Amino acid sequence: MKLKLLLLLLPLGLMAQKKEIVYKKLANSTCECITTKEVTDINLGICIFDAINKLTDKERKTVNVDIDNKMASIEKIAESVGLEMAVICPEVFVKIAKESDTEGTFVTEEDELDLFYSGTFESIAAVEFNTIYLLDDKNVKQEFIWLFSFDGDSLFVKNKIVKGDKLEVHYRQQEFFDPKQNKYRIYNEITSIKLL
């Protein structure tokens, strides 16, 4: 009975061992490739694709790579390759982890890249877009365009902002074509408004 059980489990053990060997080969090839490039998700994906292309047909079958749908295959094997990379090239793995942390921070930085301006509400006009005019402390007029919904837009919709109200406007600069001037122009697109 024990012998039969052992004979049944032996192929499973060998298959797992073969998969591990292929994952190590993929990880080695990916580590070699990524060390010559900047560590980004895109470059990492390219390196994994290159590593998959270097596999034999038999090795691809071992790790269930569908040659016609490599994207689906890469999603399935990326975790296993990543675990092997942590052992083979930990310095690259650390860079990848830092890149992931930076991406989370990057979203925050992108929000921080949204500029902000504090001023006194002057008026709103429908020019090319709804345009909101604010004055700063030196009476310099600044204009902001309202293209999409944003946090605080209900203050305008419900007419809760009147001339002279202090506002803080968060915005990003966007380049749009101005047909009147027949050229591209930078506009300040509102991302949020807060009544001060």
Secondary structure, 3 states (H helix, E strand, C coil): CHHHHHHHHHHHHHHHHHHHHHHHHHHHHHHHHHCCCCCCHHHHHHHHHHHHHHCCHHHHHHCCCCCCCHHHHHHHHHHHHHHHHHHHCHHHHHHHHHHHHHHHHHHHHHHHHCEEEEEEEEEEEECCCEEEEEECCCCCEEEEEECCCCECHHHHHCCCCCCCCEEEEEEEEEEEEECCCCEEEEEEEEEEEEEC
